[in-house]
Amino acid sequence: MKKKISVFVFTAVLSVFAMNVFAQSNEAKLNEILAKMEAVDKKIDTAEITYTQEILYSTTKETQQITGVLKFKRPNNIFIVQRTPQEQRIFIDGKRVTIYTPENAQAVVDNWKDVISGDFTPVSMVNFGSNWKTIKKDHIISYIGEDENNYILEISPAKKKDWNMQLHADKSTMRPVKAIVTAAGLVASVTITDYKINQDIKKDIFKFKAPEGVEVIELS
């Protein structure tokens, strides 16, 4: 009986040791990936990407596809032209976000509070390498595996775990190329294509100037 107990204890200790080694290995891999992503991102002054976002609503089984082009200029200037399902132009300066809908002749201005947001996932992807340290203050970032072409990271809130995002980083470029966000009632998949790096992008495109007759609504 004592021998059986000893074998059980030894097996349990060995299992805990193996789990700790695995966790340390994953943490080391995560730090390596984040360091490479940050190094690549530091060389980027401007970026332009094309994105496709597909949202599946679990209760209705309905899907919605959003397509657009995003332009980024360091340190925190972002301009998005959403093409479908409704044309919108989104201006972000790191503090405020303005969403202009030409069809409605209306612009809504609000505080820019959270870089990780289901609605603005392309934003959180394109500058993740520069922002991961800030993101990690309130979120958990984990390395969860890889496939032939990509490393896969998982990001979720540290406190209220009501969503998570799996971020795919291309092994050859160390740039984000895909994200899958799972939240209550929906799954959103975002794919980035056509990276254009360090082109000449004029700074004035990032500033919203209300056309005549457009109603501007300040939410904050």
BELRAGI-V217562 format. One record per backbone hydrogen bond with DSSP energy under -1.0 kcal/mol. NH is the residue of the N-H (numbers start at 1). CO is the residue of the C=O. E is the energy in kcal/mol with one decimal. If there is no record, write none. Layout:
nh->NH co->CO e->E
nh->NH co->CO e->E
//
This chain:
nh->5 co->1 e->-2.2
nh->6 co->2 e->-2.5
nh->7 co->3 e->-2.2
nh->8 co->4 e->-2.2
nh->9 co->5 e->-2.7
nh->10 co->6 e->-2.6
nh->11 co->7 e->-2.5
nh->12 co->8 e->-2.4
nh->13 co->9 e->-2.6
nh->14 co->10 e->-2.5
nh->15 co->11 e->-2.1
nh->16 co->12 e->-2.3
nh->17 co->13 e->-2.4
nh->18 co->14 e->-2.3
nh->19 co->15 e->-2.4
nh->20 co->16 e->-2.3
nh->21 co->17 e->-2.4
nh->22 co->18 e->-2.4
nh->23 co->19 e->-2.6
nh->24 co->20 e->-2.6
nh->25 co->21 e->-2.4
nh->26 co->22 e->-2.5
nh->27 co->23 e->-2.3
nh->28 co->24 e->-2.2
nh->29 co->25 e->-2.2
nh->30 co->26 e->-2.7
nh->31 co->27 e->-2.4
nh->32 co->28 e->-1.9
nh->33 co->29 e->-2.4
nh->34 co->30 e->-2.8
nh->35 co->31 e->-2.1
nh->36 co->32 e->-1.9
nh->37 co->33 e->-2.6
nh->38 co->34 e->-2.5
nh->39 co->35 e->-2.2
nh->40 co->36 e->-2.2
nh->41 co->37 e->-2.3
nh->42 co->38 e->-1.9
nh->43 co->40 e->-1.1
nh->44 co->41 e->-1.7
nh->47 co->72 e->-2.2
nh->48 co->196 e->-1.9
nh->49 co->70 e->-2.5
nh->50 co->193 e->-2.6
nh->51 co->68 e->-2.5
nh->52 co->191 e->-2.1
nh->53 co->66 e->-3.5
nh->54 co->189 e->-3.0
nh->55 co->64 e->-3.0
nh->56 co->187 e->-2.9
nh->57 co->62 e->-2.8
nh->58 co->185 e->-1.6
nh->61 co->57 e->-2.3
nh->64 co->55 e->-2.1
nh->66 co->53 e->-3.3
nh->67 co->84 e->-1.2
nh->68 co->51 e->-1.8
nh->69 co->81 e->-1.9
nh->70 co->49 e->-2.5
nh->71 co->79 e->-3.0
nh->72 co->47 e->-2.9
nh->73 co->77 e->-2.7
nh->74 co->45 e->-3.0
nh->77 co->73 e->-2.4
nh->78 co->92 e->-2.6
nh->79 co->71 e->-2.6
nh->80 co->90 e->-2.6
nh->81 co->69 e->-2.8
nh->82 co->88 e->-2.6
nh->83 co->67 e->-2.7
nh->84 co->67 e->-1.2
nh->88 co->82 e->-1.8
nh->89 co->100 e->-2.7
nh->90 co->80 e->-2.6
nh->91 co->98 e->-2.7
nh->92 co->78 e->-2.6
nh->93 co->96 e->-1.9
nh->97 co->110 e->-2.8
nh->98 co->91 e->-2.7
nh->99 co->108 e->-2.7
nh->100 co->89 e->-3.1
nh->101 co->106 e->-2.8
nh->106 co->101 e->-1.5
nh->107 co->215 e->-3.0
nh->108 co->99 e->-2.4
nh->109 co->217 e->-3.1
nh->110 co->97 e->-2.4
nh->112 co->95 e->-3.6
nh->123 co->120 e->-1.3
nh->124 co->120 e->-1.5
nh->125 co->121 e->-2.0
nh->126 co->122 e->-2.2
nh->127 co->123 e->-1.3
nh->128 co->125 e->-1.4
nh->131 co->127 e->-1.5
nh->132 co->128 e->-1.5
nh->135 co->131 e->-2.8
nh->136 co->132 e->-2.3
nh->137 co->134 e->-1.1
nh->138 co->135 e->-1.1
nh->140 co->156 e->-3.4
nh->142 co->154 e->-2.5
nh->144 co->152 e->-2.3
nh->147 co->150 e->-2.4
nh->151 co->169 e->-2.6
nh->152 co->145 e->-2.8
nh->153 co->167 e->-2.9
nh->154 co->142 e->-2.8
nh->155 co->165 e->-3.0
nh->156 co->140 e->-1.7
nh->158 co->138 e->-2.6
nh->161 co->159 e->-1.2
nh->162 co->160 e->-2.2
nh->164 co->182 e->-1.9
nh->165 co->155 e->-3.0
nh->166 co->180 e->-2.5
nh->167 co->153 e->-3.0
nh->168 co->178 e->-3.3
nh->169 co->151 e->-2.7
nh->170 co->175 e->-2.6
nh->171 co->149 e->-3.0
nh->174 co->170 e->-2.8
nh->177 co->168 e->-2.8
nh->178 co->168 e->-1.3
nh->179 co->190 e->-2.3
nh->180 co->166 e->-2.1
nh->181 co->188 e->-3.4
nh->182 co->164 e->-2.8
nh->183 co->186 e->-2.4
nh->186 co->183 e->-1.7
nh->187 co->56 e->-2.0
nh->188 co->181 e->-3.0
nh->189 co->54 e->-3.0
nh->190 co->179 e->-3.2
nh->191 co->52 e->-2.6
nh->192 co->177 e->-2.4
nh->193 co->50 e->-3.2
nh->196 co->48 e->-2.2
nh->198 co->46 e->-3.1
nh->201 co->199 e->-1.0
nh->205 co->202 e->-1.2
nh->206 co->203 e->-1.6
nh->207 co->204 e->-1.2
nh->214 co->211 e->-1.9
nh->215 co->105 e->-2.5
nh->217 co->107 e->-3.4
nh->219 co->109 e->-3.1
//
